[in-house]
Amino acid sequence: MYLALLCGILVLVILVILIWVAYCVSAAYQQTITITVPFDETYRYVPNLNKDWKYKIDYVKVTVTGSIKKDSLSGATITPGGRIKEVLRDNITEPYKNCLLVQEANTFIVEENILKRCPIVKSPTVENLSVMFFNKLVPIMPKIGAQLVSVTISSGDVKATQSRYKVSNYTTPKS
């Protein structure tokens, strides 16, 4: 009876060790890249913060990770930074270029010759925008060979991060 129990524990210990070794070997071949892309004339209107002010969105910073692949032309890399920038441009910065992000519930008129009105479901706070952009990029990144880690949005002195590890990291600069 004790011998069978001891053998079962030994088998479990061996399995745990094998899984740990496999994890360590695969984690050694991971690489993380952080890309920052500026927004062009993109603003957000948050009436509960200030009804008379449009907040400029400064940049979006995206961190991706993936397995290192051997590439004869560029060396060992996951996805080239240019490809990640292209995905960000096509899915985040271009659709919202020269935009005023507003909540759909706001029914005011925007001067069409200056900015186009871009309605979104939630209030365009940096926290909501980081979640929105994160959810938009999550299904796209595996198609280019990367896994999305986090999306950080900066607007003025406020930054917010949506991450697969931590739901939100809201920061302001220290005075």
C-alpha positions as CSV (number, residue, x, y, z in Angstrom):
1,M,0.0,0.0,0.0
2,Y,2.7,2.5,1.0
3,L,4.9,1.4,-1.9
4,A,2.1,2.3,-4.4
5,L,1.6,5.6,-2.7
6,L,5.3,6.3,-2.8
7,C,5.5,5.4,-6.5
8,G,2.5,7.7,-7.2
9,I,4.2,10.6,-5.5
10,L,7.5,9.9,-7.3
11,V,5.7,9.9,-10.7
12,L,4.0,13.3,-9.8
13,V,7.4,14.8,-8.8
14,I,9.0,13.6,-12.0
15,L,6.1,15.1,-14.0
16,V,6.4,18.5,-12.2
17,I,10.1,18.6,-12.9
18,L,9.6,17.8,-16.6
19,I,6.9,20.5,-16.9
20,W,9.2,23.0,-15.1
21,V,12.2,22.2,-17.4
22,A,9.9,22.5,-20.5
23,Y,8.7,25.9,-19.3
24,C,12.2,27.2,-18.6
25,V,13.4,26.1,-22.0
26,S,10.5,27.7,-23.8
27,A,10.7,30.9,-21.8
28,A,14.3,31.3,-22.7
29,Y,13.3,31.7,-26.3
30,Q,10.8,34.5,-25.7
31,Q,11.3,38.1,-26.7
32,T,9.4,41.3,-25.9
33,I,9.1,44.4,-28.0
34,T,7.6,47.8,-27.1
35,I,6.6,50.1,-29.9
36,T,5.4,53.7,-29.4
37,V,3.3,55.3,-32.1
38,P,2.2,59.0,-31.9
39,F,-1.3,60.1,-32.8
40,D,-1.9,62.8,-35.4
41,E,-4.4,65.4,-34.3
42,T,-6.6,63.0,-32.3
43,Y,-8.6,64.3,-29.4
44,R,-11.0,63.0,-26.9
45,Y,-14.0,64.8,-25.5
46,V,-14.9,63.9,-21.9
47,P,-17.7,66.2,-20.7
48,N,-17.7,65.0,-17.1
49,L,-14.0,66.2,-16.8
50,N,-14.4,69.5,-18.6
51,K,-17.2,70.5,-21.0
52,D,-15.0,73.1,-22.8
53,W,-11.9,71.2,-23.4
54,K,-10.7,68.6,-25.9
55,Y,-7.9,66.4,-24.6
56,K,-5.2,65.5,-27.2
57,I,-4.1,61.9,-27.3
58,D,-0.3,61.9,-27.5
59,Y,0.6,58.3,-28.3
60,V,-0.2,54.6,-28.0
61,K,2.5,52.3,-26.7
62,V,2.1,48.6,-27.4
63,T,4.1,45.7,-25.9
64,V,4.1,42.3,-27.6
65,T,5.9,39.1,-26.9
66,G,6.6,35.9,-28.9
67,S,8.9,33.1,-29.6
68,I,12.2,33.9,-31.2
69,K,12.3,32.7,-34.8
70,K,15.5,32.5,-36.8
71,D,15.4,34.8,-39.8
72,S,18.3,34.7,-42.1
73,L,17.9,38.3,-43.2
74,S,17.3,40.1,-39.9
75,G,18.7,37.7,-37.3
76,A,16.6,36.3,-34.5
77,T,13.4,38.1,-34.0
78,I,9.7,37.6,-33.3
79,T,7.8,40.0,-35.5
80,P,9.7,42.9,-37.1
81,G,8.9,46.3,-35.5
82,G,7.9,47.6,-38.8
83,R,5.1,45.0,-39.1
84,I,3.8,45.9,-35.6
85,K,3.8,49.6,-36.5
86,E,1.9,48.8,-39.7
87,V,-0.8,46.9,-37.7
88,L,-1.0,49.8,-35.3
89,R,-1.3,52.3,-38.1
90,D,-4.0,50.3,-39.9
91,N,-6.1,49.5,-36.9
92,I,-5.5,52.3,-34.4
93,T,-3.9,55.5,-35.6
94,E,-5.4,55.8,-39.2
95,P,-9.0,55.1,-38.2
96,Y,-8.8,57.8,-35.5
97,K,-6.7,60.3,-37.4
98,N,-8.1,63.9,-37.2
99,C,-10.8,62.6,-34.9
100,L,-12.7,63.8,-31.9
101,L,-13.5,60.7,-29.9
102,V,-16.9,61.2,-28.2
103,Q,-19.3,58.9,-26.4
104,E,-22.2,58.0,-28.6
105,A,-24.7,59.5,-26.1
106,N,-23.2,63.0,-26.7
107,T,-25.2,64.7,-29.5
108,F,-23.3,68.0,-30.0
109,I,-22.2,69.2,-33.4
110,V,-18.5,69.1,-34.2
111,E,-17.0,71.5,-36.8
112,E,-16.7,69.0,-39.7
113,N,-13.9,71.0,-41.5
114,I,-11.6,70.7,-38.5
115,L,-12.2,67.3,-36.9
116,K,-14.4,64.4,-37.8
117,R,-16.7,63.0,-35.0
118,C,-15.8,59.5,-34.0
119,P,-18.4,58.0,-31.6
120,I,-17.4,55.2,-29.3
121,V,-19.6,53.2,-26.9
122,K,-18.0,54.3,-23.6
123,S,-16.7,57.6,-22.4
124,P,-13.3,58.3,-24.1
125,T,-11.2,58.3,-20.9
126,V,-7.7,57.0,-21.3
127,E,-8.7,53.9,-19.3
128,N,-11.6,53.1,-21.6
129,L,-9.5,53.8,-24.7
130,S,-6.7,51.5,-23.5
131,V,-9.2,48.7,-23.0
132,M,-10.8,49.4,-26.4
133,F,-7.5,49.3,-28.3
134,F,-6.3,46.3,-26.3
135,N,-9.5,44.4,-27.3
136,K,-9.1,45.5,-30.9
137,L,-5.5,44.3,-31.2
138,V,-5.7,41.0,-29.2
139,P,-7.1,38.9,-32.2
140,I,-4.8,40.5,-34.7
141,M,-1.4,40.0,-33.1
142,P,-1.3,36.2,-33.3
143,K,-1.8,36.5,-37.1
144,I,1.5,38.3,-37.3
145,G,3.3,35.9,-34.9
146,A,3.1,37.9,-31.7
147,Q,1.1,38.0,-28.5
148,L,-0.2,41.3,-27.1
149,V,1.0,42.1,-23.6
150,S,-0.2,45.6,-23.0
151,V,-1.5,48.8,-24.5
152,T,-0.7,52.2,-22.9
153,I,-2.5,55.4,-24.0
154,S,-1.1,58.8,-23.0
155,S,-3.1,62.0,-23.1
156,G,-1.5,65.0,-21.5
157,D,-0.2,64.1,-18.1
158,V,-2.4,61.0,-17.8
159,K,-1.5,57.4,-18.9
160,A,-3.5,54.3,-18.6
161,T,-2.5,50.7,-19.4
162,Q,-4.6,47.7,-20.3
163,S,-2.6,44.5,-19.9
164,R,-3.2,40.8,-20.0
165,Y,-1.5,40.6,-16.6
166,K,-3.1,43.6,-14.8
167,V,-6.5,45.0,-15.7
168,S,-5.6,48.7,-15.4
169,N,-2.6,50.7,-14.3
170,Y,-3.7,54.4,-14.0
171,T,-0.8,56.8,-13.5
172,T,-0.1,60.5,-13.4
173,P,3.3,62.1,-13.3
174,K,4.8,62.7,-9.8
175,S,5.0,66.3,-8.8
